[in-house]
Amino acid sequence: MEPKDAAEFHANHIRLPLPGTATDVLAGALPGSGRHGELAWLEFSSAVDMQRDYNAIVIERERELPSLWVDAEDVTVPGFAEGPASPALEAAAAAGYGLSAAGREVCVYRGGVAAVSAAPSAAELERFCGRAAEIAALV
């Protein structure tokens, strides 16, 4: 994987809901999956919430996808959805991942408050990328 500019990452995925702002991005074959995509480290902070850190993958699909955004921490109705694939939602929920899609792009992410305390190991990232790519293929 090769480093990519974080501002370029956001510009390329302007319509895709992301849980935060990218600080670091790698592009290329995703570890654990072989699928081409981007792996990003994201941060979110507000005056109300403490800082939250995320890892996310973004993969482009071959077809237009339903717009959706479902966060793993949501306990109520998803943010928005137009008939997303149920297996994708079930797999994301079972893994504790958030899931979003717009146009031909899918984002699968993990993290939150607990991720602030320690950076994931290479093995953890490989497992995440592999499982996230499987979930993205279900959308």
C-alpha positions in Angstrom: 0.0 0.0 0.0 1.1 3.5 -0.7 0.5 6.7 1.3 -2.2 9.1 -0.1 -2.9 12.7 0.8 -5.8 13.0 3.3 -7.3 16.0 1.6 -7.3 14.2 -1.7 -9.0 11.2 0.0 -11.8 13.5 1.2 -12.1 15.2 -2.1 -12.4 11.9 -3.9 -15.1 10.6 -1.5 -17.1 13.9 -1.0 -20.5 12.1 -1.1 -19.5 9.2 1.1 -20.5 9.5 4.8 -17.3 9.1 6.9 -17.2 9.1 10.7 -14.4 11.6 10.9 -11.6 13.5 9.3 -8.7 11.4 7.8 -5.3 11.9 9.3 -3.5 9.2 7.4 -4.5 7.2 4.3 -3.0 4.2 2.4 -4.2 3.1 -1.0 -3.6 -0.2 -2.8 -4.4 -3.9 -2.2 -6.0 -4.2 1.2 -4.3 -6.6 3.6 -6.2 -9.7 4.2 -8.4 -9.3 1.2 -6.4 -8.5 -1.9 -9.1 -6.1 -3.0 -8.0 -2.6 -4.1 -9.1 0.1 -1.8 -8.1 2.7 0.8 -7.3 2.3 4.5 -7.8 5.4 6.5 -7.2 6.6 10.1 -10.0 9.0 11.0 -10.6 11.3 14.0 -13.8 12.9 15.2 -14.1 15.4 18.1 -16.7 17.8 19.3 -17.5 20.0 22.2 -20.0 17.4 23.4 -18.3 14.2 22.6 -14.7 13.2 23.5 -12.4 12.4 20.6 -13.1 9.2 18.7 -10.6 7.5 16.5 -11.5 5.1 13.7 -10.0 2.8 11.0 -12.0 2.7 7.8 -11.7 1.1 4.4 -13.2 2.5 1.2 -13.8 0.2 -1.7 -15.4 1.1 -5.1 -18.0 -1.3 -6.4 -19.0 -2.0 -9.9 -22.6 -0.7 -9.6 -24.5 2.1 -8.0 -25.4 1.4 -4.4 -28.2 2.4 -2.1 -27.3 5.4 0.1 -26.9 4.4 3.7 -25.1 5.1 6.9 -25.4 2.9 10.0 -23.1 3.4 12.9 -22.2 0.5 15.1 -23.1 2.6 18.2 -26.5 3.6 16.9 -29.3 2.3 19.2 -32.1 3.8 17.2 -33.1 4.1 13.6 -30.2 4.3 11.1 -29.2 7.7 9.8 -30.7 7.1 6.4 -31.1 4.1 4.1 -32.8 3.2 0.8 -33.1 -0.6 1.1 -29.5 -1.6 1.9 -28.6 -5.2 1.6 -29.7 -7.0 4.8 -26.8 -9.4 4.9 -24.4 -6.5 4.8 -26.1 -4.8 7.7 -26.2 -8.0 9.7 -22.5 -8.7 9.1 -21.5 -5.2 10.0 -23.6 -5.3 13.2 -22.2 -8.7 14.2 -18.6 -7.4 13.7 -19.3 -4.1 15.5 -18.5 -2.1 12.4 -20.2 1.0 11.0 -21.2 1.0 7.3 -21.9 3.7 4.8 -22.4 3.8 1.0 -23.0 6.4 -1.7 -22.7 6.2 -5.4 -20.4 3.3 -6.1 -18.4 3.6 -2.9 -18.6 1.6 0.4 -17.0 2.5 3.7 -16.7 0.0 6.5 -15.2 1.4 9.7 -14.5 0.4 13.3 -13.3 2.2 16.4 -14.8 4.8 18.6 -13.7 5.8 22.1 -11.8 2.6 22.9 -9.6 3.0 19.9 -8.1 6.2 21.4 -6.1 4.2 24.0 -4.0 2.1 21.6 -3.2 1.9 17.9 -4.2 -1.4 16.3 -1.5 -3.9 15.5 -0.7 -5.0 11.9 -2.4 -8.3 12.5 -5.5 -6.5 13.8 -5.6 -4.2 10.7 -5.2 -7.2 8.4 -8.2 -9.0 10.1 -10.2 -5.8 9.9 -9.4 -5.2 6.3 -10.3 -8.7 5.3 -13.6 -8.8 7.2 -14.5 -5.2 6.1 -13.9 -6.1 2.4 -16.2 -9.1 2.8 -18.9 -6.9 4.3 -18.4 -4.3 1.5 -19.0 -7.0 -1.1 -22.4 -7.7 0.5 -23.7 -4.2 -0.1 
